[in-house]
């Protein structure tokens, strides 16, 4: 085994309080001791994932559902949403009064326009700002019944939804498995020598793509059915137990 890729929320840290179990940290340290590369593969923007460095110094990050990747401080993956898609999205969002956030290579912010208000963790900028930036993901805060309609107004994009409150919209060329394969190509690591861990529906394509794919015990049934292995829940030492059972640590 040469590298392991981990989702963040619900996999490395708990959803509720973003705490990493001690057994998980122990497992990460044992992987590093064995010379195995340790990566993040998340739907979060890179800027929103960097809090993980408080726990462990990861070798690299695959972020925004596989549309931006960073290895040893250098960006190695760049799958942006084209301006033609953003222009149509902006027009639709204003007409429908939908709340959206924009993920760039620098930050995440809410797209503001007259008639919409926000109460959340991100700053607000004019929604048109995204047309002058490198955009990797758009989140819209509506239920799954609007996915098709939203995508009809944002061509060359796809929805990577993992809960009913919002959807991650990325380039149709993206995906966690795409970002992971870019890292493997760079490091010349065969796919058979990696493992991936996830718990959400935005992990499905990643779990389907690789032989050693693990769903957390706290994942829903759809996620578990699309993984090749199911481990214990995050709070029941799921990562440590899986790696120990597979004799990886």
C-alpha positions in Angstrom: 0.0 0.0 0.0 1.5 3.3 -1.1 -1.2 5.9 -0.4 -4.5 6.4 1.5 -7.2 9.0 0.6 -9.7 10.1 3.3 -12.8 12.2 3.2 -13.1 14.7 6.0 -16.5 15.1 7.5 -17.9 11.9 9.0 -14.7 10.0 8.1 -11.7 11.7 9.7 -13.6 14.1 12.0 -17.2 13.9 13.4 -19.9 15.9 11.7 -21.2 17.6 14.9 -18.1 18.9 16.5 -15.3 18.3 14.0 -13.3 16.1 16.4 -10.8 13.5 15.3 -10.9 10.3 17.4 -7.6 9.4 19.0 -7.6 6.1 17.3 -7.7 7.8 13.9 -4.8 10.1 14.7 -2.9 7.0 15.9 -3.6 5.3 12.6 -2.4 8.3 10.6 0.8 8.4 12.5 1.3 4.7 11.9 0.7 5.2 8.1 3.3 7.9 8.0 5.8 5.7 10.0 5.4 3.0 7.3 6.1 5.5 4.5 2.5 5.5 3.2 1.3 8.8 1.8 -1.8 10.3 3.5 -4.1 12.5 1.5 -7.4 14.3 2.0 -10.2 13.8 -0.7 -13.0 16.2 0.2 -15.9 18.2 -1.1 -14.6 21.2 0.9 -12.7 24.0 -0.7 -9.0 23.9 0.0 -9.3 27.0 2.3 -12.1 25.3 4.2 -10.1 22.1 4.6 -6.9 23.5 6.0 -8.1 23.2 9.6 -7.2 19.5 9.3 -3.5 20.6 9.6 -4.2 21.2 13.3 -4.5 17.4 13.6 -2.0 16.1 11.1 0.4 17.2 8.4 -1.2 15.6 5.3 0.8 15.0 2.1 -1.8 16.6 -0.1 -5.4 17.6 -0.7 -7.9 16.8 -3.3 -10.7 19.4 -2.8 -14.0 20.6 -4.2 -14.9 17.1 -5.1 -11.8 16.5 -7.2 -11.6 19.8 -9.1 -8.6 21.3 -7.4 -5.6 19.4 -6.0 -2.6 20.4 -3.9 0.5 18.3 -3.3 3.5 19.6 -1.2 2.1 23.1 -1.5 1.8 23.1 -5.3 -1.5 23.0 -7.2 -1.5 19.9 -9.4 -5.2 19.8 -10.4 -7.2 22.6 -12.1 -10.7 21.8 -13.3 -12.6 25.2 -13.3 -16.2 25.9 -14.0 -16.2 27.9 -17.3 -17.6 31.5 -17.4 -20.3 30.6 -19.8 -21.8 28.2 -17.2 -21.4 30.8 -14.4 -23.1 33.6 -16.5 -26.2 31.4 -17.1 -26.2 30.4 -13.4 -26.1 34.0 -12.2 -29.1 34.9 -14.3 -31.1 31.9 -13.1 -30.1 32.5 -9.4 -31.3 36.1 -9.5 -34.6 35.2 -11.1 -35.2 32.3 -8.7 -33.9 34.1 -5.5 -31.7 31.1 -4.7 -28.8 31.3 -2.3 -25.4 30.2 -3.5 -21.9 30.1 -2.3 -18.8 30.3 -4.6 -15.6 28.3 -4.0 -12.4 29.7 -5.6 -8.8 28.9 -5.2 -8.6 31.5 -2.5 -11.8 31.4 -0.5 -15.5 30.6 -0.2 -18.1 33.4 -0.2 -21.8 33.9 -0.7 -22.9 35.4 -4.0 -24.9 38.5 -3.1 -27.5 40.3 -5.1 -30.5 42.6 -4.4 -33.4 40.8 -2.7 -31.4 37.9 -1.0 -29.9 37.8 2.5 -27.5 35.4 4.2 -26.9 34.2 7.7 -23.9 31.9 7.6 -20.1 31.6 8.1 -18.9 33.1 4.8 -18.5 36.7 3.7 -20.8 38.1 1.0 -19.5 39.5 -2.3 -21.4 40.5 -5.5 -22.3 37.3 -7.3 -20.8 38.7 -10.5 -17.4 38.6 -8.8 -17.0 35.0 -9.7 -16.7 35.9 -13.4 -13.2 37.3 -12.7 -12.0 34.4 -10.5 -11.0 30.8 -10.7 -14.2 29.0 -9.6 -14.1 25.3 -8.7 -17.5 24.7 -7.1 -20.9 26.4 -6.6 -23.2 25.4 -3.8 -26.9 26.0 -4.0 -29.0 25.8 -0.9 -32.2 24.0 -2.0 -33.4 20.4 -1.9 -32.8 17.7 -4.5 -36.0 18.4 -6.3 -34.3 21.4 -7.9 -31.1 19.7 -9.0 -32.2 19.1 -12.6 -33.6 22.6 -13.0 -30.4 24.2 -11.6 -28.2 22.1 -13.8 -30.3 23.1 -16.8 -29.2 26.7 -16.2 -25.5 25.7 -15.5 -24.3 23.7 -18.6 -21.2 21.6 -18.5 -21.7 20.9 -14.8 -23.0 18.2 -12.5 -24.4 17.9 -9.0 -22.6 16.1 -6.3 -25.1 16.1 -3.5 -24.6 14.5 -0.1 -27.5 15.9 1.9 -30.9 17.5 1.4 -29.9 21.0 2.4 -27.5 21.9 -0.4 -25.7 20.5 -3.5 -22.1 20.8 -4.7 -22.0 21.8 -8.3 -18.7 21.1 -10.2 -17.5 20.8 -13.7 -18.7 17.7 -15.5 -15.1 16.8 -15.9 -14.5 16.6 -12.1 -15.0 14.0 -9.4 -13.0 12.8 -6.4 -11.8 9.8 -8.4 -10.5 12.2 -11.1 -8.4 14.2 -8.6 -7.1 11.0 -6.9 -6.0 9.6 -10.3 -4.1 12.9 -11.0 -2.2 12.4 -7.8 -1.4 8.8 -8.6 -0.2 9.7 -12.1 2.1 12.4 -10.5 3.5 9.9 -8.0 3.5 6.9 -10.3 1.4 4.9 -7.9 -0.7 2.1 -9.3 -4.4 2.2 -8.4 -4.1 -1.3 -6.8 -1.8 0.2 -4.2 -4.1 2.7 -2.6 -7.2 2.7 -0.4 -10.0 5.3 -0.1 -12.3 6.0 2.8 -15.7 7.9 2.8 -19.1 8.2 4.3 -21.2 10.5 2.1 -22.9 10.3 -1.3 -20.3 12.6 -2.7 -17.9 9.8 -2.1 -19.8 7.3 -4.3 -17.7 7.6 -7.5 -14.5 7.4 -5.5 -15.7 4.3 -3.7 -16.8 2.7 -6.9 -13.5 3.5 -8.7 -10.9 1.8 -6.5 -10.4 -1.8 -5.3 -9.8 -1.0 -1.7 -12.7 1.3 -0.9 -14.1 1.6 2.6 -17.4 3.0 3.7 -17.6 4.2 7.3 -20.1 2.4 9.6 -21.9 5.7 10.0 -22.6 6.0 6.3 -26.0 5.4 4.8 -26.9 2.1 3.0 -26.4 3.6 -0.5 -22.8 4.5 0.4 -22.1 1.1 2.0 -23.5 -0.7 -1.1 -21.1 1.1 -3.3 -17.9 0.4 -1.3 -16.0 -2.9 -1.4 -15.6 -2.9 2.4 -17.5 -1.5 5.3 -15.8 -0.6 8.5 -17.0 0.6 11.9 -18.4 4.1 12.6 -16.0 6.9 13.1 -16.6 7.0 16.8 -16.1 3.2 17.0 -12.5 3.4 15.7 -13.6 2.7 12.1 -10.4 3.9 10.4 -8.0 2.2 12.8 -9.9 -1.0 12.8 -10.0 -1.2 9.0 -6.3 -0.5 8.5 -5.4 -3.0 11.2 -7.6 -5.7 9.8 -6.1 -5.2 6.3 -2.6 -5.4 7.9 -1.8 -1.9 6.5 -0.8 -0.7 10.0 
